Amino acid sequence: MKNLGKMGNIYDDDKDFSGCSIFGMMNVEGKRFSPRDPVKAIANMHERGNGLGGGFAAYGIYPEHAEDYAFHVMYLRRDAKEKVDKLLKGNFEVTLEEEIPTREANVQNPPLVWRYFVQPNKRKPANQTADDYVTEQVMRVNMEAGNAFVFSSGKNMGVFKGVGFPEDIADFFCLEEYEAYIWTCHGRFPTNSQGWWGGAHPFNILDWTVVHNGELSSYGINRRYLEMYGYKCTMQTDTEVLAYAVDLLMRRQQLPIDIVAKILAAPLWSEIDALPPKEQHLFSALRQTYGSLLMNGPFSIIVAHHGEMIGLTDRIKLRPLIAGTREDFAYLSSEESAMRLVSPTLDRVWYPRGGEPVVGKLRSREHVELLKVVEAGK
């Protein structure tokens, strides 16, 4: 597996200094649309990647299986499938299983990719939620199967990723056959981790996905903290901790995004000391409670789950993020040029401040809801 880091690397370096590209497009009315514009936008930022990773998350693509968990599994060795099949069929009711449609494309050493639509079976403990059970079983497969990984596990959504430029990954997975109301996209330029199929973005657990530009020097402590809650990091890439942290904080602990932002991109202690007493107490408590989930290092991310698309950067904005709207569409991007390519006229475009989340939500007919979430207490 170590040799995969060199595949497609025209610089033949052990460490490549990164750009990475991220792009998100959401129809806030929930109307599904083709990947044509998202693929076009991420391909426009071609120079920010090097062909060692690309990927997409798509929401609303499996309406005929909307209540089933859709597992996308990659098999680096075909003999791993027998073990995964046994694990899945022993712990789930499998509604449908099939090979994910692919075609010949400009990608590196593609694995076998399979999907399973499942429901927890009678083995699920009565006091455990279905989501927690699925999370536990995904971690088990990824730890025990060997040469096989569940890389997508949400309902009515899916991740498609691999080693190649994003437009090549879209071609490989026949993405033109799908429609979604949210598409998030990533073009990878690996820095401290190898380029391989499991290490491409997006990273996923349940319906939470993250695409990331940057690197996390806090990966070790972040990983160890998350392991206390049952998350196992097996994808050999720092971004994996972001997906699990968001699931822990927003799904399991039900924290709002403005608080989550202050955990992941925490204010400096000097900034906290200058706040009014009430806010000072709140942010001090967050730093003390969740210090091990502070994401140290440069990052811009797009987080998605059903009904929301969220953009966030590190507190001093060492990686770019631009937001825009046009009629029923919300956009997040590493570069304004990518948004302008697919929507030359925008109703609004802005550059969020560091550590300030931008949230695109499904809306009612009466209210436009792409909103800038202000810092807590202001």
C-alpha positions as CSV (number, residue, x, y, z in Angstrom):
1,M,0.0,0.0,0.0
2,K,2.9,2.4,0.6
3,N,3.7,2.5,-3.1
4,L,0.3,4.0,-3.8
5,G,1.7,7.4,-2.6
6,K,3.8,7.7,-5.7
7,M,1.1,6.9,-8.2
8,G,0.4,9.7,-10.6
9,N,2.8,12.0,-8.7
10,I,4.6,13.9,-11.5
11,Y,6.9,15.5,-8.9
12,D,8.1,12.2,-7.5
13,D,8.4,13.8,-4.1
14,D,7.9,12.2,-0.7
15,K,6.0,15.4,0.4
16,D,3.9,17.5,-2.0
17,F,3.0,21.0,-0.9
18,S,-0.7,21.4,-1.2
19,G,-3.5,23.4,-2.6
20,C,-6.4,21.0,-2.6
21,S,-9.7,22.2,-3.9
22,I,-13.2,22.0,-2.4
23,F,-16.5,22.9,-3.8
24,G,-20.1,22.5,-2.7
25,M,-23.4,23.2,-4.5
26,M,-26.8,22.9,-2.9
27,N,-30.4,23.5,-4.1
28,V,-32.1,25.0,-1.0
29,E,-35.5,23.9,-2.3
30,G,-34.3,20.3,-2.2
31,K,-34.6,19.8,-6.0
32,R,-32.1,17.3,-7.4
33,F,-29.8,18.2,-10.2
34,S,-27.1,16.5,-12.3
35,P,-23.4,16.6,-11.3
36,R,-22.5,18.5,-14.5
37,D,-21.9,21.9,-12.8
38,P,-20.2,20.5,-9.7
39,V,-17.8,18.5,-11.9
40,K,-17.2,21.4,-14.1
41,A,-16.4,23.7,-11.1
42,I,-14.0,21.3,-9.4
43,A,-12.2,20.6,-12.7
44,N,-11.7,24.3,-13.0
45,M,-9.4,24.2,-10.0
46,H,-7.3,21.4,-11.6
47,E,-4.0,23.1,-10.5
48,R,-4.9,22.7,-6.9
49,G,-4.6,18.9,-7.2
50,N,-2.1,16.4,-8.6
51,G,-4.2,13.4,-9.5
52,L,-3.7,11.5,-6.3
53,G,-7.3,11.9,-5.1
54,G,-10.7,13.2,-6.0
55,G,-14.2,12.5,-4.8
56,F,-17.9,13.5,-4.4
57,A,-20.6,13.3,-1.9
58,A,-24.2,13.3,-3.2
59,Y,-27.4,13.6,-1.3
60,G,-30.8,12.3,-2.4
61,I,-29.5,9.8,-4.9
62,Y,-31.3,6.7,-3.7
63,P,-34.9,7.7,-3.3
64,E,-36.1,4.1,-3.9
65,H,-34.0,3.0,-0.9
66,A,-34.5,6.2,1.2
67,E,-35.0,4.3,4.5
68,D,-32.0,1.9,4.0
69,Y,-28.5,2.6,5.0
70,A,-26.4,2.6,1.8
71,F,-23.0,1.0,2.4
72,H,-20.4,1.7,-0.3
73,V,-17.5,-0.8,0.2
74,M,-14.1,-0.9,-1.5
75,Y,-12.2,-4.1,-1.8
76,L,-8.5,-3.8,-2.3
77,R,-8.4,-7.6,-2.6
78,R,-11.3,-9.7,-3.9
79,D,-10.9,-12.3,-1.3
80,A,-11.8,-9.7,1.4
81,K,-15.4,-9.7,0.1
82,E,-16.3,-13.0,1.6
83,K,-15.4,-11.8,5.1
84,V,-17.3,-8.5,4.7
85,D,-20.3,-10.3,3.3
86,K,-20.3,-12.5,6.4
87,L,-20.0,-9.6,8.7
88,L,-22.8,-7.6,7.0
89,K,-25.2,-10.5,6.6
90,G,-24.7,-11.5,10.2
91,N,-25.6,-8.1,11.5
92,F,-28.0,-6.6,9.0
93,E,-30.9,-7.4,6.8
94,V,-29.5,-6.8,3.3
95,T,-32.2,-5.4,1.0
96,L,-30.1,-5.3,-2.1
97,E,-26.4,-5.8,-2.9
98,E,-24.7,-5.1,-6.2
99,E,-21.5,-3.9,-7.8
100,I,-21.4,-0.1,-8.1
101,P,-21.5,0.7,-11.9
102,T,-18.1,1.9,-13.2
103,R,-16.4,2.4,-16.5
104,E,-12.9,2.5,-17.8
105,A,-11.4,5.9,-16.9
106,N,-8.1,7.6,-16.2
107,V,-7.9,6.4,-12.6
108,Q,-5.1,4.5,-10.7
109,N,-5.6,0.8,-9.9
110,P,-9.3,0.8,-9.1
111,P,-10.5,-1.6,-6.4
112,L,-13.7,-3.6,-6.6
113,V,-16.5,-1.3,-5.3
114,W,-19.8,-2.7,-4.1
115,R,-22.9,-1.3,-2.4
116,Y,-25.3,-2.8,0.1
117,F,-28.7,-1.4,1.2
118,V,-29.2,-2.6,4.8
119,Q,-31.2,-2.4,7.9
120,P,-30.0,-3.4,11.4
121,N,-31.2,-6.9,12.3
122,K,-32.2,-8.5,15.6
123,R,-28.6,-8.4,16.9
124,K,-29.0,-4.7,17.5
125,P,-29.3,-4.1,21.3
126,A,-32.7,-2.7,22.2
127,N,-31.1,0.3,24.0
128,Q,-28.9,1.3,21.1
129,T,-30.0,3.6,18.3
130,A,-29.9,2.4,14.7
131,D,-27.3,5.1,13.9
132,D,-25.0,4.1,16.8
133,Y,-25.3,0.5,15.8
134,V,-24.4,1.3,12.2
135,T,-21.5,3.4,13.3
136,E,-20.2,0.5,15.5
137,Q,-20.5,-2.0,12.7
138,V,-18.8,0.2,10.2
139,M,-15.8,0.6,12.6
140,R,-15.8,-3.2,13.0
141,V,-15.7,-3.9,9.3
142,N,-12.9,-1.3,8.7
143,M,-10.9,-2.8,11.6
144,E,-11.4,-6.5,11.1
145,A,-12.0,-7.2,7.4
146,G,-8.6,-6.4,6.1
147,N,-8.2,-4.9,2.6
148,A,-11.8,-3.7,2.7
149,F,-13.4,-0.5,3.9
150,V,-16.9,1.0,4.2
151,F,-16.4,4.4,2.8
152,S,-20.0,5.6,2.7
153,S,-22.8,4.5,5.2
154,G,-25.6,7.1,5.1
155,K,-29.2,6.9,4.0
156,N,-30.2,8.2,0.5
157,M,-26.7,9.5,-0.1
158,G,-23.4,8.2,-1.3
159,V,-19.6,9.0,-1.5
160,F,-17.7,8.3,-4.6
161,K,-13.9,8.7,-4.4
162,G,-10.6,7.4,-5.5
163,V,-7.1,8.0,-7.0
164,G,-7.4,10.4,-9.9
165,F,-8.5,13.9,-10.7
166,P,-12.1,14.6,-9.7
167,E,-13.4,14.7,-13.2
168,D,-11.8,11.3,-13.8
169,I,-13.4,9.9,-10.6
170,A,-16.8,11.3,-11.9
171,D,-16.2,9.5,-15.2
172,F,-15.2,6.2,-13.5
173,F,-18.3,6.1,-11.2
174,C,-20.7,7.2,-14.1
175,L,-21.9,10.1,-11.9
176,E,-23.9,11.5,-14.8
177,E,-26.5,8.8,-14.0
178,Y,-27.2,10.3,-10.5
179,E,-29.1,13.4,-9.3
180,A,-28.7,15.0,-5.9
181,Y,-29.8,18.2,-4.1
182,I,-26.3,18.6,-2.5
183,W,-23.0,17.8,-4.2
184,T,-19.7,18.4,-2.4
185,C,-16.5,17.8,-4.3
186,H,-12.8,17.5,-3.6
187,G,-9.5,17.6,-5.6
188,R,-6.7,16.2,-3.5
189,F,-3.0,17.2,-3.3
190,P,-1.7,14.9,-0.5
191,T,0.9,16.4,1.9
192,N,1.7,14.1,4.9
193,S,-0.3,11.0,3.9
194,Q,-0.3,8.7,0.9
195,G,-2.6,8.9,-2.1
196,W,-4.8,5.8,-2.1
197,W,-8.4,5.0,-2.6
198,G,-9.5,5.1,1.0
199,G,-7.6,8.2,1.7
200,A,-9.4,10.3,-0.9
201,H,-12.1,12.7,0.2
202,P,-14.9,13.0,1.2
203,F,-14.7,11.2,4.5
204,N,-18.0,9.9,5.8
205,I,-19.9,8.4,8.7
206,L,-23.7,7.9,8.4
207,D,-24.9,10.9,6.3
208,W,-22.1,13.2,7.5
209,T,-19.4,14.0,5.0
210,V,-16.3,16.3,5.1
211,V,-14.0,17.6,2.3
212,H,-10.9,19.4,3.5
213,N,-8.2,21.6,2.2
214,G,-5.2,21.8,4.6
215,E,-3.5,19.6,7.2
216,L,-4.1,18.8,10.9
217,S,-1.0,18.7,13.1
218,S,-3.4,17.8,15.9
219,Y,-4.4,14.5,14.3
220,G,-2.9,12.3,16.9
221,I,-4.6,13.8,19.9
222,N,-7.9,14.2,17.9
223,R,-7.8,10.5,17.0
224,R,-7.1,9.4,20.6
225,Y,-10.0,11.5,21.9
226,L,-12.4,10.1,19.4
227,E,-11.3,6.5,20.1
228,M,-12.8,7.0,23.6
229,Y,-16.2,7.3,21.9
230,G,-15.7,4.2,19.7
231,Y,-14.5,5.8,16.5
232,K,-11.6,4.0,14.8
233,C,-9.4,5.8,12.3
234,T,-8.3,3.4,9.6
235,M,-8.1,5.6,6.4
236,Q,-4.5,6.9,7.1
237,T,-5.5,10.5,6.5
238,D,-5.9,13.3,9.0
239,T,-9.3,14.5,7.6
240,E,-11.0,11.3,8.9
241,V,-11.0,12.8,12.4
242,L,-13.1,15.8,11.2
243,A,-15.9,13.5,10.0
244,Y,-16.1,11.7,13.3
245,A,-15.8,14.8,15.4
246,V,-18.7,16.4,13.6
247,D,-20.8,13.2,14.0
248,L,-19.9,13.1,17.8
249,L,-20.6,16.8,18.4
250,M,-23.6,17.5,16.2
251,R,-25.4,14.1,16.0
252,R,-24.6,12.4,19.3
253,Q,-24.2,15.5,21.6
254,Q,-26.7,17.7,19.7
255,L,-24.5,20.8,19.8
256,P,-25.4,23.7,17.4
257,I,-23.0,24.6,14.6
258,D,-22.0,27.9,16.2
259,I,-20.7,26.0,19.2
260,V,-19.1,23.3,17.2
261,A,-17.2,25.9,15.2
262,K,-15.8,27.3,18.5
263,I,-14.6,23.8,19.4
264,L,-13.0,22.9,16.1
265,A,-11.6,26.4,15.4
266,A,-11.4,27.6,19.0
267,P,-10.5,31.2,19.9
268,L,-7.1,32.0,21.3
269,W,-6.9,32.2,25.1
270,S,-5.9,35.9,24.7
271,E,-9.2,36.4,22.7
272,I,-11.2,34.6,25.4
273,D,-9.7,36.7,28.2
274,A,-10.9,39.9,26.4
275,L,-14.5,38.7,26.2
276,P,-17.3,39.8,28.5
277,P,-17.6,37.5,31.6
278,K,-20.5,35.4,30.2
279,E,-18.9,34.6,26.9
280,Q,-15.5,34.2,28.7
281,H,-17.0,31.5,30.9
282,L,-18.6,29.7,27.9
283,F,-15.5,29.6,25.7
284,S,-13.3,28.7,28.6
285,A,-15.5,25.8,29.4
286,L,-15.5,24.7,25.7
287,R,-11.7,24.9,25.6
288,Q,-11.3,22.9,28.8
289,T,-13.9,20.2,27.8
290,Y,-13.1,19.8,24.2
291,G,-9.4,20.8,24.0
292,S,-8.5,17.5,22.3
293,L,-10.9,18.3,19.5
294,L,-9.4,21.6,18.6
295,M,-8.2,21.2,15.0
296,N,-4.7,22.6,15.0
297,G,-3.4,23.6,11.6
298,P,-4.6,25.2,8.4
299,F,-8.0,24.1,7.1
300,S,-11.1,25.0,5.2
301,I,-13.8,22.4,5.1
302,I,-17.3,21.7,3.7
303,V,-19.4,19.6,6.0
304,A,-22.7,18.2,4.6
305,H,-25.5,16.1,5.9
306,H,-29.2,15.8,4.9
307,G,-30.7,19.3,4.9
308,E,-27.5,21.3,5.4
309,M,-24.2,22.3,3.8
310,I,-21.7,24.0,6.2
311,G,-18.4,25.8,5.4
312,L,-15.8,26.5,8.0
313,T,-12.1,27.6,8.1
314,D,-9.5,27.7,10.8
315,R,-9.6,30.7,13.1
316,I,-7.0,32.7,11.1
317,K,-8.1,31.5,7.7
318,L,-4.9,29.9,6.4
319,R,-6.9,28.2,3.6
320,P,-9.5,30.0,1.4
321,L,-13.2,29.7,1.4
322,I,-15.7,31.7,-0.6
323,A,-19.5,31.6,-0.3
324,G,-22.2,32.6,-2.8
325,T,-25.9,32.4,-3.7
326,R,-27.9,32.5,-6.9
327,E,-31.6,32.1,-6.7
328,D,-32.3,28.6,-5.3
329,F,-28.6,27.6,-5.2
330,A,-25.9,28.0,-2.5
331,Y,-22.2,27.6,-3.3
332,L,-19.0,27.1,-1.3
333,S,-15.7,27.0,-3.0
334,S,-11.9,27.4,-2.7
335,E,-12.0,29.9,-5.5
336,E,-14.6,32.4,-6.7
337,S,-13.7,31.5,-10.3
338,A,-15.2,28.0,-9.9
339,M,-18.5,29.5,-8.7
340,R,-18.5,32.1,-11.5
341,L,-17.9,29.4,-14.1
342,V,-21.2,27.6,-13.3
343,S,-23.1,30.7,-12.2
344,P,-21.6,33.9,-13.9
345,T,-24.1,36.1,-12.1
346,L,-24.4,35.7,-8.3
347,D,-26.9,37.4,-6.1
348,R,-24.4,37.5,-3.3
349,V,-20.7,36.5,-2.8
350,W,-18.6,36.9,0.3
351,Y,-15.5,35.7,2.1
352,P,-16.3,34.4,5.5
353,R,-14.0,35.3,8.4
354,G,-11.8,32.7,10.0
355,G,-13.7,30.4,12.3
356,E,-17.1,31.7,11.2
357,P,-19.4,29.0,9.8
358,V,-21.5,29.5,6.8
359,V,-24.7,27.4,6.7
360,G,-26.8,26.6,3.7
361,K,-30.2,25.0,4.8
362,L,-33.1,23.6,3.0
363,R,-35.7,26.3,3.1
364,S,-39.4,26.8,3.1
365,R,-41.0,28.6,0.2
366,E,-41.2,31.8,2.3
367,H,-37.7,32.2,3.5
368,V,-34.3,32.1,1.8
369,E,-31.9,30.4,4.2
370,L,-28.3,30.7,3.2
371,L,-27.1,32.5,6.4
372,K,-23.9,33.6,7.9
373,V,-23.8,32.3,11.5
374,V,-22.4,35.0,13.7
375,E,-20.0,34.3,16.5
376,A,-21.6,33.1,19.7
377,G,-22.7,36.0,22.0
378,K,-22.7,38.7,19.2
